[in-house]
Amino acid sequence: MREQLTINSTSMGDYIRTLRQQKKYSQYFMANAIDISQNSYCLLENGRTNLNVERIVQIAAVFQLQAEEFFDGYFRYLHKS
C-alpha cells in the first residue's frame, strides 16, 4: 500500500512565514513576487488557503530554493515543532 503525503495548510503557512521573516521580506514583497494580492498572501500564511504544487514552486523560487530543498526544509521544520 502506498503512503499518501498530507501537508497541513497551517504548518505550511507557518513554515513559509518563518522563511519570509528570515529573509526579511514583507508580505507585500512576497505577494507581488508570486502575483497575488497581499490579502491573499496573508491568508496563505495563516493556513486559510490550500496550496498547490505550482504555488509552492513559485514560493520556493522567491526564496531561491529548488522544490526539493523547500520540502526538505518543511519536513525538518515539522520535526522541530
N, C-alpha and C positions, 0 to 999 in steps of 0.2 A: 504494500500500500504506500502511495506517495504522500509525503507530508506536504501540507499546504502552508505557504508563508502568509502570515497575517501581520499587518502593520497597523498599529493603533494610531489614529489620526492625532490624538492629543500628544502622545510621546514623540511622534514625528515632528509636530509643531514645536514642541519644547526643544528638540534637537536642532531644528532649523534656527530657532531664536538664539540658542547658545552659540551656534556658528556665526550668526549675524552679529551678535554682540562682541564676540572675539575679534571679528574683522572691523568692528566699529562702524558698521553700515547701518543706516537708518532704514526703517520700514519703507519710507518713501523711495529710497535708492533701490531697494530690493524689488518693490512693486514695479518701478519703472524698468528695471533690468529684465523682468520677465513679462512685461507688457500687461499688467493688470492694475486695478485701482489700489490705492493704499488701503482702503477699507477691506477689499477682498484679500489683500495680503495679511492684514490683521486677523481676519477670520481663519486664514490658513494656519498662522502661528498658534491660534487658540484652539485648534483641532476641530473647528466647525466646518471645514471644507475637506472633502475627500480628495486625496492626491492621486493622480495617475502617474504612470511611469514617465510620460513626456514632461510633465510639470516638474517631477523630481530631477530629471536630467537637466532641465533648464536651471533649476536652483543650484544643482551641483556645479554647473558650469560657471555661475556667478561667483561661487566660492573657489573656482579654479581647481575643481576636483572631477575626476572621472566618476561615473556612476558607481563603479565597484568600490572606489575609495569612500565615496559618500555612504554607501550601505555598510561597509565595514565599520566606519566611524559610528554610524547609527547603532549597530548592534553592540559595539563596545560601550556606547553611551547608556544603552538599556541595562547592561550588566553592572554598571557603576551605580545606577539609581536604586 
